Amino acid sequence: MATASEASQQANRSAMDPKRLVVIFYLLAGIVLALFLERLLGLLWARLSWSDPVLIEGLDWKVSTLVGYALAVGLAVGAYFHPRTHALSIDVASELMKVTWPTWPETKASTMAVVVASLVAAVILFCIDTAAYNLMVEWLPAVWGKL
């Protein structure tokens, strides 16, 4: 198993710049936001009964689609170039570069531990629930009926 210093040296050898991670994040976030806004604005256009003609025939892009994409690009670029957001993004990416991620065997062992603990907790809760149900529905009414 690699030590923390070996893992950080390996991460440093990959020559991954934190700025590169930030750019990748903003691109992915912009794509997700664009797809969300496309759907949202399409529904809004339909709800308000506004005309939403197809502007690009082959891609079936409507006015609401282009407005959603433009808003997503504007928000992503604005967030990227905002000084505080950009500095925070670089700091987060730099800290993520320092993280020592678990190996595959460690991940499998941890996952098995969580699954086993969850099953044990489920069995215990089932027993408690069954006992409480029997106490309240069957045993107590039977005892009170005999009094």
N, C-alpha and C positions, 0 to 999 in steps of 0.2 A: 504494500500500500504506500502511495506517495505521501510525503509530508506536505505541510502547507507551503513551505518555501519552495519545494520542488514543483508543486502545482502552479505557484505564481510565476516561477521561472519559465515553466512550459507556456503559460498564458502570455508572458512577455515575448517569448520566442515566436509566437504566432503573429506578432507585429500588427495586432488589431488596434487601430486608433479609436479612442472613445468617440471622436467626432464621426467616424464611420458608422458606429452603432447608432448614434443619434440620428444621422441622416436616414439610415434604414428604418428606424422606428417612425420617423415623421412620414416617410413614404408609405409605409404600411398603414399607419393611422389615417393618412389622407385618403388612401384607397377605401378603407372601411367607412370613413366618414362620408365619402362621395357616394358609395352605394347606399348608405343609410339615408342621406339627404335626397337621393334620387327617388327612393320609395316614398319617403315622407312628403316631399313636395308633389309627387304624382298623386298621392292620396288627397293632399290639400287642394290641388288644382281640381280634382274630380269633385270634392266635397263642395267647393265654392262655385262649381259649374263654370269655370273659366275655360276659354278655348285653349287647348294644348295641342297645336298642330305638330306633325312630324317635320323636323327641320332637316335631318340627315336620313334619307330614305334607306340606304343599305343597312345602317346600324339601328334604325328605328328609334333615333334619339328625338325626343320632344323638347319643347321649351323648358318644361320642369326638369328634365334630365340635365340640360346644359346649365340651368341656374344652380342646380344642386352640385354639379361638378365645379362650377366657378366658385361657389361658396366654400366648398371643401378645400380647393386649392388656395383660396384667399386665407382661410383660417389656418391651414397648415403652414403656409409661408409666413403669415403674421406671427404665429406662435414660435416658429423657428428663429425668426429675426428679432423677436422681443428679447431685450437683454437679460431680464431676470429668468425668463423661461429657458432661454438658451444656456445660461450659466447653470441652472438647476439640472438641465438635461445632461450637460457635460459632466457635472458632479456625480449624478446617478450612474451614468455609463462608466465613469472611472471607478466608482465603488464596486460596480458589478464585475469589472475586470479583476478586482482583488479577491473576489469570492472563490473559495475552494469548493468546487462542486463535487458531490459524491460520485464514486465510481459505480459502474453497473451492478456489481455484486452487492455493494452497500445499499443501493436503491432497492434491489430485489429483497434483501433481508429486512429492510425497513418496511417495505410494502407488506411482506408476510406478517411482520409483527403487528401492523395496523389491522390487517384482515383478521388475524387470530384474536386480537383484543376486541375487535368489533363483534365477532361471533360470540365470544364469552360474555360480553355485555348484553348482547341480544338474548342469550339463553337465560341469564340472570334476570333481566327485565321481564321475559316471558314467564318465568316462574313466579316472580313477585306479582305480576298482573293476574295470572291464573289464581294464585292464592287469594288476592284481594277480591277478585270476582266471586270465587266460591264463598268467601267469608261474607260478603255483602248480599249475595243473591240467594245462596242456598243455606248456609249454616246459621246466620243470625235470624232470618225469618223462621227457620225450624225451631230454634231455641225460644224465640219470642212467642211462637205459636203454642208452645207447651207451658208457658207461664200462666 
